[in-house]
């Protein structure tokens, strides 16, 4: 029970740490993913999922990765 409460508190803190821009981007990406899941057209599904990934990636970069772990590696040595 204690572990569950700690997990819920950590999840709540993580959500609270997200900026309004991050939350809006996550909502938009979720909507795009829902559309992708609902479409019978595979090409459209892939395009919608790619757009959702792009939105999420931009949100991860919006705050320099301060609240997200999906900031892309832009190192020139890659």
C-alpha positions in Angstrom: 0.0 0.0 0.0 2.8 2.4 0.9 4.6 1.8 -2.4 1.4 2.4 -4.3 0.9 5.8 -2.5 4.5 6.8 -3.2 4.0 5.8 -6.9 0.9 7.9 -7.2 2.5 10.9 -5.5 5.5 10.6 -7.8 3.2 10.5 -10.9 1.3 13.5 -9.6 4.5 15.4 -9.1 5.7 14.5 -12.6 2.4 15.8 -14.1 2.6 19.0 -12.1 6.2 19.6 -13.2 5.1 19.7 -16.9 4.6 23.1 -18.4 1.3 24.1 -20.0 3.0 23.8 -23.4 4.1 20.2 -22.6 0.6 19.3 -21.4 -1.0 20.8 -24.6 1.4 18.9 -26.8 0.8 15.7 -25.0 -2.9 16.1 -25.4 -2.5 16.9 -29.1 -0.2 13.8 -29.6 -2.7 11.6 -27.8 -5.5 12.8 -30.1 -3.4 12.1 -33.1 -2.5 8.6 -31.8 -6.2 7.9 -31.2 -7.0 9.0 -34.8 -4.2 6.7 -36.0 -5.6 3.8 -34.1 -9.1 4.4 -35.5 -8.1 4.6 -39.2 -8.2 1.5 -41.4 -5.7 3.1 -43.8 -2.2 2.0 -42.9 -0.5 4.9 -44.7 -2.7 7.4 -42.9 -2.0 5.6 -39.6 1.7 5.8 -40.1 1.5 9.5 -41.0 -0.6 10.3 -37.9 1.7 8.4 -35.7 4.7 10.2 -37.2 3.0 13.6 -36.6 2.3 12.5 -33.0 5.9 11.6 -32.5 7.0 15.0 -33.9 4.7 16.8 -31.6 6.0 14.9 -28.6 9.6 15.4 -29.6 9.1 19.2 -29.9 7.4 19.2 -26.5 10.4 17.4 -25.1 12.7 20.1 -26.6 10.5 23.0 -25.6 12.0 23.2 -22.1 15.4 21.9 -22.9 14.6 18.5 -21.5 14.1 19.9 -18.0 10.9 17.8 -17.4 11.2 15.2 -20.1 13.6 12.4 -21.0 12.9 12.4 -24.8 15.1 15.3 -25.8 16.8 14.2 -29.0 20.5 13.8 -29.2 21.8 16.5 -31.6 25.4 15.9 -31.0 27.5 16.5 -34.2 29.5 13.4 -33.5 26.6 11.2 -34.1 
